């Protein structure tokens, strides 16, 4: 997870740097978002290519894989058998809190604050990455064992759904010997003999 946090920090640094470069190369300076609406028109664009924003986007997306998948795994394997759903939902609730914080701070996403919109979370993320590593680095030495034998997922009477309905089990398949001669009578011949 620390690797994912570090990748996310690097991606956020790239967003901050690109936003700053847009301000430096825009004819309108730190009002680059509305520069083309004025008298400059199409001449008000920055020379920073929009495709460069794909780089930090890909980096942060990959970092989320390292963070979220590991968090789901730890939440599931380390929780007691009868609390797996609760622990997983608390883990997902943290994503909801992050979304609420994003919505609450969305008013700041405007000129001339765009570089700081990315820089402030980047700085906070870098600090949290270091604190996270020092706090949880001992978990790297532990083996994670799934804390279930899947019996906890069955109903209280410990029967599976097939035995509840008295569904017969299928017979074991008969192996076919490919070297054995095929009988000369066909199914049609056998039916004709019965008639």
Protein Blocks (a to p, Z undefined) as FASTA:
>chain_A
ZZmmmmmmmmmmmmmmmmmmmmmmpmnlmmlmmmmmmmnlmmlpcfbdfklmmmmmmmmm
mmmmmmmmmmmmmmmmmpcfklmmmmmmmmmmmmmmmmmmmmmmmmmnccfklmmmmmmm
mmmmmmmmmmmmmmmmmmmmpccddfbehlmmpcfkopafklmnopacddddddddfkbc
cdfbdfklmmmmmZZ
